[in-house]
Every structure is written in structure tokens, then in C-alpha cells.
Amino acid sequence: MGEELIREIIAAQRETNRWLRMLAWPALSEALRATLRTSEEMRVYRESDGRGLRDVGAAAGVSHTTVHNYWRRWARAGLVEPTGVEGRYRHLVDPADAGVEMQERERA
């Protein structure tokens, strides 16, 4: 393949990715609203930026076991992604950037 063709393919892929992100945004926002129902869940999700279990737990004010349990559930739902370091995850987007604010009401 020529260099020009490769550049065109990469440009087309980037354009496709922009459209896919735009189309997926409402579904992601809704999934976050449905999942992050307590202030604790919101804190842990926001702090999940690639650090380890204990660091995220300390920053969010919960145990590392709680962080582990949330990450396992959120990974199955596709709401966190692995960092490349085994056992560490990061959120897909800051909830505030997705229009999901801290909820005052705790889950009943």
C-alpha cells in the first residue's frame, strides 16, 4: 500500500470514530446514570483513573475490596477499561463530562 492510501484510511477511521463516539454518547450517559446510583459509586468511578485498588479506595473513602467489586461489575458492563496493568481500570469518561452529576439521594 502506498503512503497516501494509508493516510486516507487513517483519516477515514478517525472520522468514523468521531461519529461513533457522538452516537454512543447518549447511551453512555444513560448507562452511567443507571449504574452510579449512590455518591459512593460516583466517587469510586470518578477516582478510577488507572491507579491501583488501594489508591482509588483511599481517594474515594472506601475499602479496596469495595473498589474491586465495583470494577468487576463495571468491567462486565463495559463502563471501565483495563489500563494495561493487571487488575487496574480507568473510567471511560468523567461522569460530569457526560452530564451525570453527583446524586444527593442514596439508593434505598
C-alpha positions as CSV (number, residue, x, y, z in Angstrom):
1,M,0.0,0.0,0.0
2,G,1.2,3.5,-0.7
3,E,1.6,6.1,2.0
4,E,-1.2,8.3,0.6
5,L,-3.7,5.4,0.8
6,I,-2.6,4.6,4.3
7,R,-3.2,8.3,5.3
8,E,-6.6,8.2,3.7
9,I,-7.6,5.1,5.5
10,I,-6.4,6.6,8.8
11,A,-8.3,9.8,8.2
12,A,-11.5,7.8,7.3
13,Q,-11.1,5.7,10.5
14,R,-10.7,8.9,12.6
15,E,-13.9,10.3,11.1
16,T,-15.8,7.1,11.7
17,N,-14.6,7.1,15.4
18,R,-15.8,10.7,15.9
19,W,-19.2,9.7,14.6
20,L,-19.4,6.6,16.7
21,R,-18.5,8.5,19.9
22,M,-21.1,11.1,19.1
23,L,-23.8,8.4,18.5
24,A,-22.8,6.4,21.6
25,W,-22.7,9.4,24.0
26,P,-26.5,9.4,25.0
27,A,-26.3,5.6,25.7
28,L,-23.1,6.1,27.8
29,S,-24.7,8.9,29.8
30,E,-27.8,6.8,30.4
31,A,-25.7,3.8,31.5
32,L,-23.8,5.9,33.9
33,R,-27.0,7.4,35.4
34,A,-28.4,3.9,35.8
35,T,-25.2,2.5,37.3
36,L,-23.9,5.2,39.5
37,R,-26.8,5.5,41.9
38,T,-25.0,6.4,45.1
39,S,-22.5,9.0,46.0
40,E,-20.1,6.2,46.9
41,E,-20.3,4.7,43.5
42,M,-19.9,8.1,41.9
43,R,-16.8,8.8,43.9
44,V,-15.2,5.4,43.1
45,Y,-16.0,5.8,39.4
46,R,-14.6,9.3,39.2
47,E,-11.4,8.3,41.0
48,S,-10.9,5.2,38.8
49,D,-8.2,6.8,36.6
50,G,-5.8,4.0,36.3
51,R,-4.4,3.9,39.9
52,G,-4.4,0.8,42.0
53,L,-7.2,-0.5,44.2
54,R,-5.9,0.9,47.4
55,D,-5.1,4.4,45.9
56,V,-8.6,4.6,44.4
57,G,-10.2,3.4,47.6
58,A,-8.3,5.9,49.7
59,A,-9.2,8.7,47.4
60,A,-12.9,7.7,47.3
61,G,-13.1,6.9,51.1
62,V,-13.9,3.2,50.7
63,S,-12.0,-0.1,51.1
64,H,-10.0,-1.6,48.3
65,T,-12.4,-4.6,48.3
66,T,-15.3,-2.2,47.5
67,V,-13.3,-0.8,44.6
68,H,-12.6,-4.3,43.3
69,N,-16.3,-5.2,43.5
70,Y,-17.3,-2.1,41.6
71,W,-14.6,-2.5,39.0
72,R,-15.6,-6.2,38.4
73,R,-19.3,-5.1,37.9
74,W,-18.4,-2.1,35.8
75,A,-16.0,-4.1,33.6
76,R,-18.8,-6.5,32.7
77,A,-21.0,-3.6,31.8
78,G,-18.2,-2.0,29.7
79,L,-18.1,1.2,31.8
80,V,-14.4,0.9,32.7
81,E,-11.4,-0.2,30.6
82,P,-8.3,-2.0,31.7
83,T,-5.2,0.1,31.9
84,G,-2.7,-2.5,30.7
85,V,-1.5,-3.1,34.2
86,E,-3.2,-6.2,35.5
87,G,-6.1,-5.5,37.9
88,R,-6.3,-1.8,37.2
89,Y,-9.1,0.0,35.5
90,R,-10.0,3.5,34.4
91,H,-13.3,5.2,33.7
92,L,-14.4,5.8,30.1
93,V,-15.3,9.4,30.8
94,D,-15.6,11.6,33.8
95,P,-19.3,11.5,34.7
96,A,-19.6,15.3,34.8
97,D,-18.4,15.4,31.2
98,A,-21.2,13.0,30.3
99,G,-23.8,15.2,32.1
100,V,-24.0,12.9,35.1
101,E,-23.8,14.8,38.3
102,M,-23.4,13.6,41.9
103,Q,-26.7,12.5,43.1
104,E,-27.7,13.5,46.6
105,R,-30.2,10.7,47.1
106,E,-28.7,7.4,48.2
107,R,-30.1,4.1,46.9
108,A,-32.9,2.8,49.1
